[in-house]
Amino acid sequence: MNGGQDLGGMMGFGPVNDDPNEPHFHENWETRVLGLTLAMGALGLWNIDKGRFARENRPPSEYLNWSYYRIWLGGLEALIKQCGLLGEADTAASKNLHALSAEKVAAVLAKGAPANRTPQGPAKYKVGDSIITRNIHPTHHTRLPRYLRGHVGEIVIVHGAHVFPDFSAHDKGENPQWLYTVRFKATDLWGADKNANDHVHADLWEPYFV
C-alpha cells in the first residue's frame, strides 16, 4: 500500500545519520513492546506479513510522527483487536493457545520461520534477464516499493520460491512465488545527475514483473 512507510525517493526528511553507538532501545518501555510482540506472535494467530501490514496500515500522520516502537505497539494493538483477544476472560485457554515460556525464547528466535517453499512451477527469469516492474498502487500489503514501480531492472540472484507477502498478509494462503534480487541503476530511478556507478538492489517476487 502507499502509506507513510513507503518513503523511498521522498524529499524533506533530511539525511540518514548512522550512529554506531546508538543503543538498541532508547526507553525501557520499548523493551516491553518488543517482548510483547514476540510473545503474542508465538501464539500463531498471525504471520510476519500480517504483522507488517498492521504496523503500516495507519494514517501517515501517525506513522511519520510516532517512534519506531510506538508503531510496533500500534500494530500489536490492532492485531489483538482483530483476533478477538480483548475483553475475554482466559482467552488463551479458551482458544487452546499456548504461551511462549521464558526458557524457550532463545531457541524460538534462533530457529526463526523460514519462508522458502516448494515452487509451483519453473522460474520465468534467470540471472542476467531484464525485467520491468508493474506500476501498481494496491491498498493491500506489498513488498514492491513505490519508487521501483514501472522501472527496468536486471536479475542478479534467483532465490527460489518463497511465501508471497501480498497474499500471506491477508489470510489468502502462502501462494509461493519465485523471489529474485533485482538491480536497478540509480540514474534510472533518480535521474541522470546521479552517479552512474550506483545501484539499488531489491528482493522482489515474480508477480511484481510485467
C-alpha positions as CSV (number, residue, x, y, z in Angstrom):
1,M,0.0,0.0,0.0
2,N,1.1,3.6,-0.5
3,G,1.4,4.7,3.1
4,G,3.7,6.6,5.4
5,Q,6.1,3.7,5.5
6,D,6.9,4.0,1.8
7,L,9.5,6.8,2.0
8,G,11.9,5.9,-0.8
9,G,12.6,8.9,-3.1
10,M,10.7,11.4,-1.0
11,M,12.4,14.7,0.0
12,G,12.3,16.8,3.1
13,F,13.2,14.2,5.7
14,G,16.9,15.1,5.9
15,P,19.9,12.7,5.8
16,V,20.0,9.3,7.3
17,N,22.7,9.6,10.0
18,D,24.3,6.3,11.1
19,D,25.2,6.4,14.8
20,P,27.4,3.3,15.5
21,N,26.9,3.8,19.3
22,E,23.1,4.1,19.1
23,P,21.5,1.9,21.8
24,H,19.1,-0.9,20.8
25,F,16.4,0.8,23.0
26,H,16.0,4.4,23.9
27,E,13.5,3.9,26.7
28,N,12.6,0.9,29.0
29,W,9.0,0.6,27.6
30,E,10.4,-0.2,24.2
31,T,11.9,-3.5,25.5
32,R,8.5,-4.4,26.8
33,V,6.8,-3.7,23.5
34,L,9.3,-6.0,21.7
35,G,8.8,-8.7,24.3
36,L,5.0,-8.5,24.0
37,T,5.2,-8.6,20.2
38,L,7.4,-11.7,20.2
39,A,5.2,-13.4,22.9
40,M,1.9,-12.7,21.1
41,G,3.4,-13.7,17.8
42,A,4.3,-17.1,19.2
43,L,0.6,-17.8,19.7
44,G,0.4,-18.4,15.9
45,L,-2.6,-16.2,15.3
46,W,-0.8,-14.1,12.6
47,N,2.3,-14.2,10.5
48,I,5.1,-11.8,9.8
49,D,3.4,-10.3,6.8
50,K,0.2,-9.7,8.6
51,G,2.2,-8.1,11.4
52,R,3.9,-5.7,9.0
53,F,0.6,-4.7,7.4
54,A,-0.8,-4.0,10.9
55,R,2.1,-1.6,11.5
56,E,2.0,0.2,8.2
57,N,-1.8,0.4,7.9
58,R,-2.3,3.6,9.7
59,P,-2.6,7.3,8.8
60,P,0.7,8.8,7.6
61,S,0.4,11.5,10.3
62,E,0.7,8.7,12.9
63,Y,3.4,6.7,11.1
64,L,5.6,9.7,10.5
65,N,5.3,11.1,14.0
66,W,5.4,8.0,16.1
67,S,8.6,6.4,17.2
68,Y,9.7,3.0,15.9
69,Y,8.4,1.0,18.8
70,R,5.3,3.1,19.2
71,I,4.4,2.0,15.7
72,W,5.1,-1.6,16.8
73,L,2.7,-1.1,19.7
74,G,0.0,0.3,17.5
75,G,0.3,-2.7,15.2
76,L,0.1,-5.2,18.1
77,E,-3.0,-3.4,19.5
78,A,-4.6,-3.7,16.0
79,L,-3.8,-7.4,15.8
80,I,-5.0,-8.2,19.3
81,K,-8.3,-6.5,18.5
82,Q,-8.7,-8.2,15.1
83,C,-8.2,-11.6,16.7
84,G,-10.8,-11.0,19.4
85,L,-8.4,-11.2,22.3
86,L,-9.7,-8.2,24.1
87,G,-12.4,-8.3,26.8
88,E,-12.4,-12.1,27.1
89,A,-11.6,-14.0,30.3
90,D,-9.0,-16.7,29.9
91,T,-8.9,-16.2,26.1
92,A,-5.7,-18.1,25.5
93,A,-7.1,-21.1,27.3
94,S,-10.5,-21.0,25.6
95,K,-8.8,-20.9,22.2
96,N,-6.3,-23.7,23.1
97,L,-3.4,-21.3,22.7
98,H,0.0,-21.9,24.4
99,A,2.1,-19.0,25.6
100,L,5.8,-18.9,24.9
101,S,7.6,-19.6,28.2
102,A,10.7,-17.6,29.0
103,E,13.1,-20.5,28.8
104,K,12.1,-21.2,25.2
105,V,12.5,-17.7,23.8
106,A,16.2,-18.0,22.8
107,A,15.5,-21.3,20.9
108,V,12.4,-20.0,19.1
109,L,14.2,-16.8,18.0
110,A,17.3,-18.8,16.8
111,K,15.0,-21.2,14.8
112,G,13.3,-18.4,13.0
113,A,10.5,-19.0,10.5
114,P,11.9,-19.8,7.0
115,A,9.7,-18.6,4.2
116,N,11.2,-20.7,1.4
117,R,8.7,-23.1,-0.2
118,T,8.4,-25.7,-3.0
119,P,8.0,-24.0,-6.3
120,Q,4.6,-24.3,-8.0
121,G,6.3,-24.1,-11.4
122,P,9.6,-23.2,-13.2
123,A,11.1,-19.7,-12.8
124,K,10.3,-17.4,-15.6
125,Y,13.6,-15.5,-15.3
126,K,17.3,-16.2,-14.9
127,V,20.3,-14.3,-13.9
128,G,21.1,-11.5,-16.4
129,D,17.5,-11.1,-17.6
130,S,15.9,-7.7,-17.8
131,I,12.5,-7.1,-16.2
132,I,10.1,-4.3,-15.9
133,T,8.2,-3.9,-12.6
134,R,4.5,-3.3,-12.6
135,N,3.1,0.2,-11.9
136,I,0.6,-0.7,-9.3
137,H,-0.9,1.1,-6.3
138,P,-2.6,-1.6,-4.2
139,T,-4.5,-0.9,-1.0
140,H,-3.2,-4.2,0.4
141,H,0.2,-5.1,1.8
142,T,3.0,-5.3,-0.8
143,R,6.8,-5.5,-0.8
144,L,7.2,-3.7,-4.1
145,P,8.4,-0.1,-3.1
146,R,6.7,2.7,-4.8
147,Y,9.9,4.2,-6.2
148,L,10.7,0.9,-8.0
149,R,7.4,0.6,-9.8
150,G,7.5,0.9,-13.6
151,H,11.3,0.6,-13.9
152,V,13.7,-1.6,-15.7
153,G,15.9,-3.9,-13.6
154,E,18.3,-6.8,-14.1
155,I,18.0,-10.2,-12.3
156,V,21.2,-10.8,-10.3
157,I,20.1,-13.7,-8.0
158,V,17.4,-16.3,-8.2
159,H,16.4,-17.2,-4.6
160,G,13.8,-19.9,-5.2
161,A,10.1,-19.9,-4.3
162,H,9.0,-18.0,-1.1
163,V,5.8,-17.1,0.6
164,F,4.1,-14.3,-1.3
165,P,3.5,-11.4,1.2
166,D,0.7,-9.8,-0.8
167,F,-1.4,-12.9,-0.1
168,S,0.0,-14.0,3.2
169,A,-0.7,-10.7,4.9
170,H,-4.4,-11.0,4.1
171,D,-5.2,-14.6,5.0
172,K,-5.2,-15.7,1.4
173,G,-2.7,-18.5,1.9
174,E,1.0,-18.6,1.2
175,N,0.8,-18.8,-2.7
176,P,4.6,-19.3,-3.1
177,Q,6.2,-17.3,-5.8
178,W,9.7,-17.1,-7.2
179,L,11.9,-14.5,-5.5
180,Y,14.7,-12.6,-7.2
181,T,17.3,-10.0,-6.3
182,V,16.9,-7.2,-8.9
183,R,19.5,-4.5,-9.6
184,F,18.3,-1.0,-10.7
185,K,20.5,1.8,-12.0
186,A,20.5,4.9,-9.7
187,T,20.3,7.1,-12.9
188,D,17.1,5.3,-14.0
189,L,15.5,5.8,-10.5
190,W,16.7,9.2,-9.5
191,G,17.8,11.0,-12.7
192,A,20.8,11.5,-15.0
193,D,22.6,13.7,-12.4
194,K,23.2,10.7,-10.1
195,N,26.4,8.6,-10.0
196,A,26.3,6.1,-12.9
197,N,28.1,3.6,-10.8
198,D,25.4,3.5,-8.1
199,H,22.7,0.8,-8.0
200,V,19.8,-0.2,-5.8
201,H,19.2,-3.9,-5.1
202,A,15.8,-5.2,-4.1
203,D,14.3,-8.7,-3.4
204,L,11.2,-8.9,-5.5
205,W,8.6,-11.6,-6.2
206,E,7.8,-12.7,-9.8
207,P,4.2,-11.3,-9.8
208,Y,5.7,-7.8,-9.5
209,F,7.0,-8.0,-13.0
210,V,5.1,-7.1,-16.2
